[in-house]
């Protein structure tokens, strides 16, 4: 069944030269048709390494933010006629070997999104997740589950698989260009009735793995609470925010991607 679907792995990258090859080597090439990397203005040689590995590489001339990076990733994947998109961070924090399992859950027809959860299995702290991040993760997830009426183990993982239909349907252009994009897309999925599954994922925190600092984490936490409030207000029809409006801007997949350079 998997071989009947076009599967593309996208990698939103920023200063990932030290971990890119390790991550790429563990991607299951037997089921993945193509790997796309978007380099968001890295200050190292991430793009050059990606090209040496044969990865289709797009470069943002300037850093545009994690959310903007993902938008470019999904636009490029959709333009290639993909059926399933799996986002894998190139920092080797999540296991690329789970791509097969996550894509299989999508092709089962039961789910539109599959998340690689660091919380399921109870190994997040053993994998090196800082205690403050673990506590914040659990607190925010509790609030979101309560407000959204969902039962996810976490909303903040960077390992995700999506159907083409979901990426084309959600108003993703209305989302933030920053880290809270991850949270917005899940809130949108719940709002519009898409089905979310989870699989346990070991995680690795180490020196070269990317991680936002405490200050950015606090900012992200407040932004997550803001997204949750927008969801509640939109659901109650008090205020309809653009990210929860079906008429909002969808990803445009035709033509050249703006402000990006294709490296041959």
Order of alpha helices (4+ residues) and beta strands (2+ residues): beta-alpha-beta-alpha-beta-alpha-beta-alpha-beta-alpha-beta-alpha-alpha-beta-alpha-beta
